[in-house]
């Protein structure tokens, strides 16, 4: 059997609840059994989409994240870009929704809590012809 490997980003967040709610809209969730008991600290959360993607959210150290100057960015690869973009209509950075970028991706961008850039895309060459 081949060794399985994966890589997950650890994203510092000023407001873990707001970040978890945002990523839930992108299909990520945290199982109930991973939630701490009442009264325990909840400053590190592992969320996943059930399709192989996971993201770790951690409480940011004070001063790490400056509004409007967040250096963190994430890229979510998924096929059905248009459906997801319609769910975020009016919230995308691109005013006209998804588009083919010069680097060959059909994508759109969002600003997550703490001004984290989240690009959602799929290789343009793999999109079905319409």
N, C-alpha and C positions, 0 to 999 in steps of 0.2 A: 504494500500500500504506500502511496506517495505521501510525503509530508504535506500537510495543509498549512498555508500561511495566509495571513491577512495583515493589513495595516489600517489602523484607525487614528483619526485625528483626536487630539485632546484640546478642546476649545474652552478657553477661559471666558467666563460670563459674569457680568455684574449682577444680573437677575436670573438665577437658574430657572425659576418658574416660567418667566416670559420666554426664555430660550427653549425650554421643553415644549411649551405650547406652540411656538413657531414651528419647530421641527416635527411636531405631531401633524401639522398641516401638510408636511412633505412625506408623511407616511411612517414616521419614526415613533416608537413608543418604548416605555419601560415596563417590564412585567411587574405585576403587583408583588411577587415574591422578592423582587430586588429593591423594594421600598423599605426604608428603615422603620423600625417600630416607633410609636409615638414617643416624643421626647429625645430621640437620637438625632444627631446631626445629619443633614442631607446635603452635603457640599460636593459630592461627586456622584454623577449619574451616568449610567451607560444605557444609551438608547439604540434601538436597531429597527430596521424595516422588515425583518423576517425574510429578506431576499439576499442576505450576505453583506449588507452595509451596516456599519455601526459607527457611532459617534460618542465620544466621552465628553461630558460637560463637567467643568470644574469651577468652583467659586474663584473668581479672579482676586488676586492680591490687590489691595487698594492702590490705585495709581497706574495699574497696568494698562487699562483701557481708557484712552482719551477720546471723548466724543468727536466724531468726524475724522479721527486719525487712526482707526483700528487697522493694523497690518494683517489681520487674519482673513483668510479666504478659503472657501470650500468649493469643490466641484462635485455635483451629483450627476452621475451618468444614468439616464433612463430613456427608454424608447419613446414613450407617449408624451412628448414635450407639449404638444398643443393642448391636450386635455388638462395637464397640470397648469399650464400658463393661463388657461381660462379660469381656473380656480383662484388665481392670483391677479386677475384682471384689475388694472388700476394701481397695482402695487409693484409692477415690474419696473426696473430701471429704464429699459428700452420702452419708449412710449408706444411703439407699434407692435409690441409683443415679440415673440421669438423670430430670429432671423439667422441666416447663414453668415457666419463670421469669416474673416479672411483666413483663419487657421483651420477652416474646414468643419467647424462644429455648427449644428443648428441648435441655438440656445437662447435663453433669456437669463436675466440676472435679477436678484432680489437683495434687499438690504435686511439682514436678520437683526435681531436685537444686538445692541452694542455696535451697530454699523458693520457687522461682519458681511463681507461680500459672499453671496452664494450664487454660483452659476449652475444652471441646470441645463444639460445638453446631451446630444447624441451625434455621432458622426453623420454629417450631411449625406455622405455617399451611401450610407446604410438605410436612409429613410425610404419608405415606399414611394413610388411615383404616384402622383395624383393627377 
